[in-house]
Amino acid sequence: LVTIHDALHAAMPELFPGVLKQGYAALLFRAALKKSRLVLTDSQFTRQELLRLFGSVAAAARMEVVPLGVDQQWFDIVRQPAAGQRPFLLYVGNVKPHKNLRGLVRAFALVRQRIDADLLIVGEREGFLTGDAALMAEAAELGERVRFTGRVSLEELQRYYAQALALVMPSHYEGFGLTVLEAMAAGCPVICSHAASLPEVGGDAAVYFDPYNDRELAESLLRVAEDPELRQQLQLRGALQARRFSWDRTAALTEALIRRQL
């Protein structure tokens, strides 16, 4: 049995240049799909991607979707304004090109004069093979309106979710999108790309946009930032959506599939 969380290395090989890197990734995917009696994926999207990319060795009958979950502690977070600091829109995740942070920064630049909020980017930005140096240059042009925190503790992360106007998930490619669930459970409104697996996770509880359209993303930022009633609706729908996912359900589905194989 193997779990494949996403097929990024095969789906977007341009992010991993070099014959050796691309060949190694393809070899691992093919070996896992060919040798495993059961392949688990986090989403229907990843299952379909594996069938699309490796149809010759990916057997649909041996592939099952087991969604991830969100811990109860995220539901226990109390929403509160950011005392003593400017309001902010939040991004949580690594700084890599497929996350589309350059698109987010460009979109924020289009509406920064109309939004009374900054952009806070939480996550690792160094040490990745696919690091995005151009992003840093574009963000620097916006000065203090765009801030990077680097890696933070769980307590700090939860505080950011509690204080943010909204989480923005601009990614081009995700195997699941756990930060969307965390935000919804924490009562943080979500603005989300409609790419890849993200609509599976977000359901009807997010404002969606085309991640390849900076202006559409900018309009989504402005819409949510200016409309407190919309934010409240997203909070209510998000809490219901997040309740559909739990680690207990993930564990139970996984156990049942293992027992079936045994």
JODAKA-V190135 format. One record per residue. N is the residue number from 1. RES is the residue in one letter. SS is DSSP state (h for helix, s for strand, l for the rest). PHI is phi as a letter, one per 20 degrees, with the letter a starting at -180 (NA if undefined). Layout:
N:RES:SS:PHI  N:RES:SS:PHI
//
This chain:
1:L:l:NA  2:V:s:b  3:T:s:d  4:I:s:d  5:H:l:f  6:D:l:a  7:A:l:d  8:L:h:g  9:H:h:f  10:A:h:e  11:A:h:f  12:M:l:c  13:P:h:f  14:E:h:f  15:L:h:e  16:F:l:c  17:P:l:f  18:G:l:o  19:V:h:f  20:L:h:f  21:K:h:f  22:Q:h:f  23:G:h:f  24:Y:h:f  25:A:h:f  26:A:h:f  27:L:h:f  28:L:h:f  29:F:h:f  30:R:h:f  31:A:h:f  32:A:h:f  33:L:h:f  34:K:h:f  35:K:h:e  36:S:l:e  37:R:l:f  38:L:l:b  39:V:s:d  40:L:s:e  41:T:s:c  42:D:l:f  43:S:l:b  44:Q:h:f  45:F:h:g  46:T:h:f  47:R:h:g  48:Q:h:f  49:E:h:f  50:L:h:f  51:L:h:f  52:R:h:f  53:L:h:e  54:F:l:c  55:G:l:g  56:S:l:f  57:V:l:c  58:A:l:e  59:A:l:e  60:A:h:g  61:A:h:f  62:R:h:d  63:M:s:d  64:E:s:c  65:V:s:e  66:V:l:c  67:P:l:f  68:L:l:f  69:G:l:c  70:V:l:c  71:D:l:f  72:Q:h:g  73:Q:h:g  74:W:h:f  75:F:h:f  76:D:l:e  77:I:l:f  78:V:l:e  79:R:l:f  80:Q:l:b  81:P:l:f  82:A:l:f  83:A:l:f  84:G:l:m  85:Q:l:b  86:R:l:f  87:P:l:g  88:F:s:b  89:L:s:e  90:L:s:d  91:Y:s:d  92:V:s:c  93:G:l:q  94:N:l:f  95:V:l:e  96:K:s:c  97:P:h:g  98:H:h:f  99:K:h:f  100:N:l:m  101:L:h:f  102:R:h:f  103:G:h:f  104:L:h:f  105:V:h:f  106:R:h:f  107:A:h:f  108:F:h:f  109:A:h:f  110:L:h:f  111:V:h:c  112:R:l:f  113:Q:l:f  114:R:l:d  115:I:l:d  116:D:l:e  117:A:l:a  118:D:s:e  119:L:s:d  120:L:s:d  121:I:s:d  122:V:s:d  123:G:l:q  124:E:l:f  125:R:l:c  126:E:l:c  127:G:l:n  128:F:l:d  129:L:l:f  130:T:l:d  131:G:s:g  132:D:l:d  133:A:h:f  134:A:h:f  135:L:h:g  136:M:h:f  137:A:h:f  138:E:h:f  139:A:h:f  140:A:h:f  141:E:l:f  142:L:l:e  143:G:h:m  144:E:h:f  145:R:h:f  146:V:s:c  147:R:s:c  148:F:s:d  149:T:s:e  150:G:s:m  151:R:l:f  152:V:l:c  153:S:l:f  154:L:h:f  155:E:h:f  156:E:h:f  157:L:h:f  158:Q:h:f  159:R:h:f  160:Y:h:f  161:Y:h:g  162:A:h:f  163:Q:h:e  164:A:l:f  165:L:l:f  166:A:s:a  167:L:s:e  168:V:s:d  169:M:s:d  170:P:l:e  171:S:l:f  172:H:l:e  173:Y:l:b  174:E:l:b  175:G:l:f  176:F:l:b  177:G:l:o  178:L:h:f  179:T:h:f  180:V:h:f  181:L:h:f  182:E:h:g  183:A:h:f  184:M:h:f  185:A:h:f  186:A:l:e  187:G:l:n  188:C:l:e  189:P:l:g  190:V:s:c  191:I:s:d  192:C:s:c  193:S:s:f  194:H:l:e  195:A:l:e  196:A:l:l  197:S:l:e  198:L:h:f  199:P:h:f  200:E:h:f  201:V:h:e  202:G:h:f  203:G:l:l  204:D:l:e  205:A:l:d  206:A:l:c  207:V:s:e  208:Y:s:e  209:F:s:b  210:D:l:e  211:P:l:f  212:Y:l:e  213:N:l:c  214:D:h:f  215:R:h:f  216:E:h:f  217:L:h:f  218:A:h:g  219:E:h:f  220:S:h:f  221:L:h:g  222:L:h:f  223:R:h:g  224:V:h:f  225:A:h:f  226:E:h:e  227:D:l:c  228:P:h:f  229:E:h:f  230:L:h:f  231:R:h:f  232:Q:h:f  233:Q:h:f  234:L:h:f  235:Q:h:f  236:L:h:f  237:R:h:f  238:G:h:f  239:A:h:f  240:L:h:f  241:Q:h:f  242:A:h:f  243:R:l:f  244:R:l:f  245:F:l:d  246:S:l:b  247:W:h:f  248:D:h:f  249:R:h:f  250:T:h:g  251:A:h:f  252:A:h:f  253:L:h:f  254:T:h:f  255:E:h:f  256:A:h:f  257:L:h:f  258:I:h:f  259:R:h:f  260:R:h:f  261:Q:h:f  262:L:l:f
//
